[in-house]
Amino acid sequence: DNLVDIIKLTPAHLALLQAADLKPSRLRKMIVGGEDFKRGLAQSISELFDHKIEIYNEYGPTEATVWSTAFDCRNSYSASSVPIGKPIGNVQACVLDEQLRQVPVGIPGELYLGGPTIALGYLNKPALTAERFLPLFLNSREQIVYKTGDLVRFLDDGSLQFLGRNDEQIKLRGYRIELGEI
């Protein structure tokens, strides 16, 4: 009997498990992240486990200690991709336009993350640090926020929907790739 009861993986790895018809019998919780989690895959995995496991879509860049937002896939949603959810404790998420103004619910903007999980910057890369780690007023005080480069929008329930990137970066099987470096 397989002793795995919680698993964390990317959607690409999840699709491989599904294709191999691997179904850990004791699995009770699945955490998916690292790339766009399509609704069809989420639904088929839930059906594979007879809707008896918890599936969470999580989001978070390395610069924010990886885990920043989470969405319980048992909640309803209508988009073709699973929302990336709401900020976890001590994380602030704001969606801003190019002038660093908050955008209304439903309007796309860039995701900025704040809180104690944000890195101090990039080692020996002061220009990149200054570009991506910005002082911003959140919760009535100035703090450093991380400019993710991810385009998102707030949904009516307060969850975030990932829409894409605003640069040439892509994700392949959970790995960040800068196309300009290839």
C-alpha positions in Angstrom: 0.0 0.0 0.0 1.3 3.4 -0.9 1.9 5.6 2.2 1.7 9.0 0.4 -1.1 11.1 1.9 0.0 14.6 0.8 1.7 15.4 -2.5 2.9 18.7 -4.1 3.6 18.8 -7.8 3.3 20.9 -11.0 0.4 20.4 -13.4 2.8 18.8 -15.9 3.9 16.2 -13.3 0.2 15.7 -12.3 -0.7 15.0 -15.9 2.1 12.4 -16.0 0.7 10.7 -12.9 -2.7 10.7 -14.5 -1.4 9.3 -17.8 0.4 6.5 -15.8 -2.8 5.8 -13.9 -1.0 6.2 -10.6 -3.4 6.7 -7.8 -1.9 6.6 -4.3 -4.6 4.9 -2.2 -4.0 7.0 1.0 -3.8 10.4 -0.8 -5.9 13.0 1.0 -4.4 16.3 -0.1 -2.8 17.5 -3.3 -1.0 20.8 -3.7 -0.5 21.9 -7.3 1.7 24.9 -8.4 4.5 26.2 -10.5 2.5 26.7 -13.7 -1.0 27.3 -15.1 -3.4 24.7 -13.7 -6.1 24.1 -16.3 -9.7 23.5 -15.1 -10.0 20.2 -17.1 -7.0 18.6 -15.4 -8.3 19.7 -12.0 -11.7 18.3 -12.7 -10.4 15.0 -14.0 -8.1 14.5 -11.1 -10.9 15.2 -8.7 -13.1 12.7 -10.5 -10.2 10.1 -10.5 -10.2 10.3 -6.7 -14.1 10.3 -6.5 -14.0 13.9 -5.2 -12.6 12.6 -1.9 -9.3 14.5 -1.8 -8.5 18.2 -1.2 -6.8 19.9 -4.2 -5.2 23.3 -3.8 -3.7 25.5 -6.5 -0.9 27.5 -5.0 1.2 30.4 -6.3 4.3 32.1 -5.3 7.6 33.1 -6.8 10.9 32.2 -5.3 11.4 35.8 -4.3 8.4 35.5 -2.0 9.4 32.2 -0.4 7.4 30.3 -3.0 4.0 30.0 -1.3 2.1 33.3 -1.4 -1.5 32.5 -2.5 -3.7 29.4 -2.5 -7.0 28.3 -3.9 -9.1 25.4 -2.7 -10.3 23.7 -5.9 -13.5 22.6 -4.2 -14.7 26.2 -4.5 -16.5 27.1 -7.7 -14.9 29.1 -10.5 -15.7 29.6 -14.1 -12.4 30.4 -15.9 -10.5 27.8 -18.0 -7.7 27.9 -15.4 -7.9 27.4 -11.7 -7.6 30.7 -9.8 -4.3 31.2 -7.9 -6.4 32.1 -4.9 -6.1 34.5 -2.0 -3.0 35.6 -0.1 -2.0 33.4 2.8 -1.4 34.8 6.3 1.1 37.7 6.5 1.2 38.1 2.7 -0.2 41.2 1.0 -1.1 41.0 -2.6 -2.0 44.1 -4.7 -2.9 44.4 -8.4 -1.5 47.7 -9.8 -1.4 49.5 -13.1 1.7 50.9 -14.7 1.4 54.1 -12.5 1.3 51.8 -9.4 -2.3 52.5 -8.7 -4.7 49.8 -7.5 -7.0 48.5 -10.2 -10.7 47.6 -9.6 -11.9 44.0 -9.3 -11.9 42.3 -12.7 -9.4 44.7 -14.3 -6.0 43.2 -15.2 -2.8 44.5 -13.7 0.5 43.4 -12.4 0.8 41.5 -9.1 2.9 42.9 -6.3 3.5 40.9 -3.1 4.5 42.3 0.3 5.0 40.9 3.8 7.7 39.2 5.8 8.2 36.4 3.2 9.6 38.8 0.6 13.4 38.4 -0.1 15.8 41.2 0.5 16.8 41.3 -3.2 19.1 39.5 -5.6 22.6 38.7 -4.5 25.2 41.0 -6.2 22.5 42.4 -8.6 21.7 45.8 -7.3 20.1 47.1 -10.6 17.8 44.1 -10.8 17.0 44.4 -7.1 16.1 48.0 -7.5 13.8 47.2 -10.5 11.9 44.3 -8.8 11.9 45.2 -5.1 10.1 48.5 -4.6 9.1 50.6 -1.6 5.3 51.0 -1.6 2.7 52.0 1.0 0.6 48.9 2.0 -1.7 48.8 5.1 -0.8 52.5 5.9 3.0 51.9 6.1 5.8 51.8 3.7 7.3 48.3 2.9 9.3 46.6 0.3 7.1 44.8 -2.3 8.1 42.4 -5.0 7.1 43.2 -8.5 6.3 39.7 -9.9 5.9 40.4 -13.6 2.7 38.4 -13.5 -0.5 39.8 -14.9 -3.6 38.9 -12.8 -7.0 40.2 -11.8 -9.0 40.1 -8.7 -12.2 38.0 -9.0 -15.5 39.0 -7.1 -14.7 36.5 -4.3 -11.2 38.1 -3.7 -9.3 35.4 -5.4 -6.7 36.2 -8.0 -6.8 34.8 -11.6 -3.4 34.4 -13.3 -3.6 35.9 -16.8 0.1 35.6 -18.0 3.4 37.4 -18.0 4.3 41.0 -18.9 7.7 40.0 -20.2 9.5 37.2 -22.1 9.6 34.8 -19.2 7.8 31.4 -19.6 7.3 28.4 -17.4 8.1 25.0 -18.7 7.3 22.0 -16.4 7.5 24.4 -13.4 10.9 26.0 -14.4 11.3 29.7 -15.2 12.9 30.3 -18.5 14.0 33.7 -19.9 13.6 33.5 -23.6 16.3 36.2 -24.1 18.9 34.0 -22.4 18.4 31.1 -24.9 
